[in-house]
Amino acid sequence: MSKDKTPVTQAVRVLREHGVPFSPHLYAYEEKGGTTVSARELGVDEHVVIKTLVMEDEHKKPLIVLMHGDREVGTGMLAKQIGAKKVNPCDPKTADKHSGYQVGGTSPFGTRHAMPVYMEASIAELDTLYINGGKRGFLVAISAADLVRVLKPTLVNAAA
């Protein structure tokens, strides 16, 4: 891993602090391209590219949802599983405020404010996944086991 090519984001600092082996992957970011673009640019299946979504419950309490790139979050299913009346995505400005990252570059590692993390259960079954490294156009490849070890997410079945 060449340090000169790896952006030193808060997410990278957290991964290093926890001894998580990762490989950095920079790509040409496209506005509103999402996981379709990152998967194409990295030449990987969109299913192994994990999106980090900042959402909030009916009390405006923020939470993070990790979902396969090729799936959507069923907010009603998620709300029911976490004991909330409803869950909705935060608007980008609010999401940025909670996470400390810019939408499109949001990582679940090293967020500005601690938030509960909910992860689609089948993500834990992946060997390697690609997740945002804290900057637009920057993903890190890590093992699902390391993601679970560091984030200690609550597993849910909310893929729609």
N, C-alpha and C positions, 0 to 999 in steps of 0.2 A: 504494500500500500504506500503510494508516494504521497507524502504529506503536502507537497507543493500543489497537488491537484485536489486535495480534500479541503473543502471549505470548513473552517473551524466554527461551527455553529454551536448553540447551546445543546442541541441534540447530540452532536458528535462528542462534546465534552461528557455528557451523561453516559453515552455508550462506552467511552474510554474509561471513565470512572468505575463502571461496573465490569470492566474486562470483557466486553462483548466484541468478539471478532466480527468485523464487517468489511464489505468492499464498497467503495464509493462509486457511484455511477452518475456522471453529469450528462445532461442532454439538453437539446434546444427546447426551452420552455415555450409553449404556445398558450396564449390567453384563452381560457375556457376549453382547453384541450383535454384536461383531466387525465385519467388513467389510460384512456385510449391512445393518446399521444405518447405518454411515457412508456407504455408497453411496446408500442411500435418502434420507438426510438431505441429502446434497449433490446429489442428482439426477443421479448418474453411474452408468455401468455398473460392476458389482462387479469386472469383469475388470481395470479400470485402477486399482483401489484395491489397493495392495501391502501385504501384511502382513509385519511384521518379526518373525521367530521366533528365539528364543534356544534353541539345541539344544546337545547335547554328544555327544562320541564315547565309545567304550568306556573311554577313559582319563580321562573327566570333563573333557576339554578343551572349553571353550565355543566356539561358532561361531554366526554369524548366517546365517539363510536368508531370502531375500526371495522371496515367492511371490505370484502373482495371488490376489486375494481370493476368487475363485470356484473355486480349485483347492486340493488338499491336497498336502502333501509326501510323496512315496513315500520313506520313510526308508531302505529297503533299496536303492533305486535311487541315492539320494544317497550312502549309505555306500560303495557300490561305486565311484562316480565320484570320490570324494575319497580313496580308499584307506584307509577306516576299516572295522573289522569291523561296527560298528553305530553308528547315530545315533538319539538319542531327544530329545524335547523336555525342556527343563529344567523342574523344578517352578517355580511362580511366584516363590517366595522366592529361589531360586538365580538365576533369570533376572534379577530385580531387582538382585541383588548384582553380577552380571557387567556389566549394562548401565548401571546407575545410574538407570534409569527404572523406572516402575511398569508392570507388565503391563497392557496396554490403552492404554498411552501410550509404548510402546517405539519409539524411532527408531534407525535404523542410524547416524545422524550423531551424533558427540560422545558415544560410549559411554564409561563409566567406565574400562573396560579394552579395549585393542585386541584385536579378535577377527577371524579370517578371515571374509570375507563371501562367501557363495555365492548366486548369483541365477539364478532360472529364466531361461534364455536368451531366451525370447520377450518378456520384459519390456523388453529392450533395443530391441525393435522398436516400442514405443509412442512416440507423439509426446509426450503429456503423461500423467503418472501422479500419483496421490495417495498420499502416504506419511505416516506419523505424524511430527508435528513435535515430539515429545518431551513430550506431555501428553495425558491422556485428553480426547477431544472436540476434538482439534486436528490437522488434516491440512494438509500443504502440497502444492500442485500445482507440480511441476517437470518439466523435460524428462528423458527417459530418458538422453539424452546427458550431461546434467549429473550425474545420479546415477552413471553409469559413470565419469565423469571424477574425481569426488570420492572415491568408495568403492573404485574399481578392483576390482570383484568378480570372482570366478571364475565363469564361466557354466557352468551345469549343466542337464541335462534330467531333472528329478526330479518333475514334476507328475504326480499320480495322479488 
